[in-house]
Amino acid sequence: MADAARARKVADRIKTLIAAGLDPIVKDPDLGFVTITDVRVTNDLQHASVFYTVFGDEDQRAKTAYLLTANKGKLRSHVGRNLGIRLTPSLEFIADAIPETAAHLEVLLQEARERDAQVAAAATGATYAGDADPYRRDDDDDADADGESAGTDATATDTASTDATGTDATEVVDADNDDDTDRA
């Protein structure tokens, strides 16, 4: 079993060999303008998938696909002679969908641009339904949240709470206040 790096090198070499030998080997005027886009070889170097594109209409693509499959043996012999490895991989020609996918993506991008333009046009004269800032911001609430309350006393907040023993904190605060008044 070959490693992935060697498989990539063999795939690149197969791509070059097929691209260079396509016209001299097939020798058919019906062969369209073919571009070999990619070759993928299995790690054991036994099978190669050759991806190609054809410039033209559906009829031209069908003729090219037929010619490639009909001349698969000749192309494999050419690859085997020039590749220099012990076993020649079997070839499988697959029509690549890159042009169709690219055209579809261009259509989707154009639709997105049109929708963005519509949204931008609708937003030019738009105003807020309510206030510009829908969140209420009172100056007193901001000061309380920071812990900098001017009019509140620490004993006022303790009057409503109870400590862990269940006794009322008001009694404890009042007891502390009584001790302060007795000392004075």
DRENDO-1510 file (C-alpha; in Angstrom, 1 decimal, always signed):
<recs>
REC; n; res; u; v; w
REC; 1; MET; +0.0; +0.0; +0.0 .
REC; 2; ALA; +1.5; +3.3; -1.1 .
REC; 3; ASP; +1.3; +6.4; +1.1 .
REC; 4; ALA; -0.9; +9.4; +0.3 .
REC; 5; ALA; +1.9; +11.6; -0.8 .
REC; 6; ARG; +3.0; +9.0; -3.5 .
REC; 7; ALA; -0.7; +8.7; -4.6 .
REC; 8; ARG; -0.9; +12.5; -5.1 .
REC; 9; LYS; +2.3; +12.4; -7.2 .
REC; 10; VAL; +1.0; +9.6; -9.3 .
REC; 11; ALA; -2.3; +11.4; -9.7 .
REC; 12; ASP; -0.6; +14.6; -10.9 .
REC; 13; ARG; +1.5; +12.6; -13.3 .
REC; 14; ILE; -1.6; +10.8; -14.7 .
REC; 15; LYS; -3.3; +14.2; -15.1 .
REC; 16; THR; -0.4; +15.5; -17.1 .
REC; 17; LEU; -0.2; +12.4; -19.3 .
REC; 18; ILE; -3.8; +12.2; -20.1 .
REC; 19; ALA; -4.1; +15.9; -20.9 .
REC; 20; ALA; -1.1; +15.7; -23.2 .
REC; 21; GLY; -2.1; +12.5; -24.9 .
REC; 22; LEU; -5.8; +13.1; -25.3 .
REC; 23; ASP; -5.8; +14.6; -28.9 .
REC; 24; PRO; -3.1; +12.3; -30.4 .
REC; 25; ILE; -4.7; +9.1; -29.0 .
REC; 26; VAL; -8.4; +9.8; -29.5 .
REC; 27; LYS; -8.0; +11.4; -33.0 .
REC; 28; ASP; -11.7; +12.1; -33.4 .
REC; 29; PRO; -13.0; +15.5; -34.6 .
REC; 30; ASP; -16.1; +15.1; -32.4 .
REC; 31; LEU; -13.9; +15.2; -29.3 .
REC; 32; GLY; -14.9; +18.5; -27.6 .
REC; 33; PHE; -12.6; +21.0; -25.9 .
REC; 34; VAL; -11.7; +18.8; -22.9 .
REC; 35; THR; -10.0; +20.0; -19.7 .
REC; 36; ILE; -8.7; +17.5; -17.2 .
REC; 37; THR; -9.5; +19.2; -13.9 .
REC; 38; ASP; -8.5; +16.6; -11.4 .
REC; 39; VAL; -7.3; +13.0; -10.9 .
REC; 40; ARG; -7.7; +11.0; -7.7 .
REC; 41; VAL; -5.9; +7.8; -7.2 .
REC; 42; THR; -6.6; +5.3; -4.5 .
REC; 43; ASN; -3.8; +4.7; -2.0 .
REC; 44; ASP; -3.1; +1.3; -3.4 .
REC; 45; LEU; -2.6; +2.9; -6.9 .
REC; 46; GLN; -5.1; +0.5; -8.5 .
REC; 47; HIS; -7.8; +2.9; -9.5 .
REC; 48; ALA; -7.7; +6.4; -10.9 .
REC; 49; SER; -10.8; +8.7; -11.2 .
REC; 50; VAL; -10.2; +11.3; -13.9 .
REC; 51; PHE; -12.4; +14.4; -13.7 .
REC; 52; TYR; -12.9; +16.4; -16.8 .
REC; 53; THR; -15.0; +19.3; -18.2 .
REC; 54; VAL; -16.2; +19.9; -21.7 .
REC; 55; PHE; -16.8; +23.3; -23.3 .
REC; 56; GLY; -20.0; +23.1; -25.2 .
REC; 57; ASP; -23.6; +22.1; -25.1 .
REC; 58; GLU; -25.1; +18.8; -23.8 .
REC; 59; ASP; -24.7; +17.1; -27.2 .
REC; 60; GLN; -21.0; +17.9; -27.2 .
REC; 61; ARG; -20.7; +16.6; -23.6 .
REC; 62; ALA; -22.4; +13.4; -24.5 .
REC; 63; LYS; -20.2; +12.8; -27.5 .
REC; 64; THR; -17.0; +13.5; -25.5 .
REC; 65; ALA; -18.1; +11.2; -22.7 .
REC; 66; TYR; -18.7; +8.4; -25.3 .
REC; 67; LEU; -15.3; +9.0; -26.9 .
REC; 68; LEU; -13.5; +8.9; -23.6 .
REC; 69; THR; -15.1; +5.7; -22.5 .
REC; 70; ALA; -14.5; +4.1; -25.9 .
REC; 71; ASN; -10.8; +5.1; -25.8 .
REC; 72; LYS; -10.2; +4.2; -22.2 .
REC; 73; GLY; -8.0; +1.3; -23.0 .
REC; 74; LYS; -5.7; +3.3; -25.3 .
REC; 75; LEU; -5.4; +6.1; -22.7 .
REC; 76; ARG; -4.6; +3.5; -20.0 .
REC; 77; SER; -1.9; +2.0; -22.2 .
REC; 78; HIS; -0.4; +5.5; -22.8 .
REC; 79; VAL; -0.4; +6.2; -19.1 .
REC; 80; GLY; +1.1; +2.7; -18.3 .
REC; 81; ARG; +4.0; +3.2; -20.8 .
REC; 82; ASN; +4.9; +6.7; -19.5 .
REC; 83; LEU; +4.1; +6.3; -15.8 .
REC; 84; GLY; +6.9; +4.0; -14.8 .
REC; 85; ILE; +5.2; +2.0; -12.1 .
REC; 86; ARG; +4.6; -1.8; -12.0 .
REC; 87; LEU; +0.8; -1.7; -12.2 .
REC; 88; THR; -1.2; +0.7; -14.3 .
REC; 89; PRO; -4.3; +1.9; -12.5 .
REC; 90; SER; -7.7; +1.5; -14.1 .
REC; 91; LEU; -9.2; +4.7; -15.4 .
REC; 92; GLU; -12.6; +6.0; -14.7 .
REC; 93; PHE; -13.7; +9.2; -16.5 .
REC; 94; ILE; -16.2; +11.4; -14.5 .
REC; 95; ALA; -17.7; +14.6; -15.9 .
REC; 96; ASP; -16.9; +17.4; -13.4 .
REC; 97; ALA; -19.7; +19.6; -12.4 .
REC; 98; ILE; -17.5; +22.7; -11.7 .
REC; 99; PRO; -18.9; +24.9; -14.4 .
REC; 100; GLU; -22.5; +24.2; -13.5 .
REC; 101; THR; -21.9; +24.6; -9.8 .
REC; 102; ALA; -20.0; +27.9; -10.5 .
REC; 103; ALA; -22.9; +29.2; -12.6 .
REC; 104; HIS; -25.4; +28.2; -9.9 .
REC; 105; LEU; -23.4; +30.0; -7.3 .
REC; 106; GLU; -23.2; +33.1; -9.4 .
REC; 107; VAL; -27.0; +33.1; -9.8 .
REC; 108; LEU; -27.4; +32.8; -6.0 .
REC; 109; LEU; -24.9; +35.6; -5.3 .
REC; 110; GLN; -26.7; +37.8; -7.7 .
REC; 111; GLU; -30.0; +37.1; -6.0 .
REC; 112; ALA; -28.4; +37.9; -2.6 .
REC; 113; ARG; -27.0; +41.2; -4.0 .
REC; 114; GLU; -30.5; +42.2; -5.2 .
REC; 115; ARG; -32.1; +41.3; -1.9 .
REC; 116; ASP; -29.4; +43.3; -0.1 .
REC; 117; ALA; -30.1; +46.3; -2.3 .
REC; 118; GLN; -33.9; +46.0; -1.6 .
REC; 119; VAL; -33.2; +45.9; +2.1 .
REC; 120; ALA; -30.9; +48.9; +1.9 .
REC; 121; ALA; -33.5; +50.8; -0.1 .
REC; 122; ALA; -36.2; +50.1; +2.4 .
REC; 123; ALA; -33.9; +51.1; +5.3 .
REC; 124; THR; -33.1; +54.5; +3.9 .
REC; 125; GLY; -36.4; +56.1; +4.9 .
REC; 126; ALA; -37.1; +53.9; +7.8 .
REC; 127; THR; -37.5; +55.2; +11.4 .
REC; 128; TYR; -37.7; +53.4; +14.7 .
REC; 129; ALA; -41.2; +52.2; +15.7 .
REC; 130; GLY; -40.6; +53.4; +19.3 .
REC; 131; ASP; -37.6; +55.1; +20.8 .
REC; 132; ALA; -34.2; +54.9; +19.2 .
REC; 133; ASP; -33.0; +53.0; +22.2 .
REC; 134; PRO; -35.7; +50.6; +23.4 .
REC; 135; TYR; -34.1; +49.9; +26.8 .
REC; 136; ARG; -35.0; +52.1; +29.7 .
REC; 137; ARG; -32.1; +53.7; +31.3 .
REC; 138; ASP; -32.8; +55.7; +34.5 .
REC; 139; ASP; -29.9; +57.5; +36.1 .
REC; 140; ASP; -31.0; +56.2; +39.5 .
REC; 141; ASP; -31.0; +52.6; +38.4 .
REC; 142; ASP; -27.4; +52.9; +37.0 .
REC; 143; ALA; -26.2; +54.3; +40.3 .
REC; 144; ASP; -27.9; +51.4; +42.3 .
REC; 145; ALA; -26.3; +48.8; +40.0 .
REC; 146; ASP; -22.9; +50.3; +40.6 .
REC; 147; GLY; -23.4; +50.2; +44.4 .
REC; 148; GLU; -23.1; +54.0; +44.7 .
REC; 149; SER; -26.5; +54.8; +46.1 .
REC; 150; ALA; -26.7; +58.2; +47.6 .
REC; 151; GLY; -29.9; +58.0; +49.6 .
REC; 152; THR; -30.0; +54.4; +50.8 .
REC; 153; ASP; -28.5; +53.1; +54.1 .
REC; 154; ALA; -27.0; +49.7; +54.7 .
REC; 155; THR; -29.4; +49.1; +57.5 .
REC; 156; ALA; -32.4; +49.7; +55.3 .
REC; 157; THR; -31.5; +46.8; +53.1 .
REC; 158; ASP; -30.8; +44.5; +56.0 .
REC; 159; THR; -34.2; +45.1; +57.6 .
REC; 160; ALA; -36.0; +42.8; +55.2 .
REC; 161; SER; -33.6; +40.0; +55.2 .
REC; 162; THR; -33.1; +37.1; +57.7 .
REC; 163; ASP; -29.8; +35.5; +58.6 .
REC; 164; ALA; -28.9; +31.8; +58.4 .
REC; 165; THR; -30.3; +31.0; +61.8 .
REC; 166; GLY; -33.7; +32.3; +60.9 .
REC; 167; THR; -33.6; +35.3; +63.2 .
REC; 168; ASP; -34.7; +38.6; +61.8 .
REC; 169; ALA; -31.9; +40.8; +60.8 .
REC; 170; THR; -33.8; +43.9; +61.9 .
REC; 171; GLU; -33.4; +42.8; +65.5 .
REC; 172; VAL; -29.7; +42.4; +65.1 .
REC; 173; VAL; -29.3; +45.8; +63.5 .
REC; 174; ASP; -31.5; +47.3; +66.2 .
REC; 175; ALA; -29.5; +45.7; +68.9 .
REC; 176; ASP; -26.3; +47.1; +67.4 .
REC; 177; ASN; -28.0; +50.6; +67.3 .
REC; 178; ASP; -29.1; +50.3; +71.0 .
REC; 179; ASP; -25.5; +49.5; +72.0 .
REC; 180; ASP; -24.3; +52.5; +70.2 .
REC; 181; THR; -26.8; +54.8; +71.9 .
REC; 182; ASP; -25.9; +53.3; +75.3 .
REC; 183; ARG; -22.3; +54.1; +74.9 .
REC; 184; ALA; -22.9; +57.7; +74.0 .
</recs>
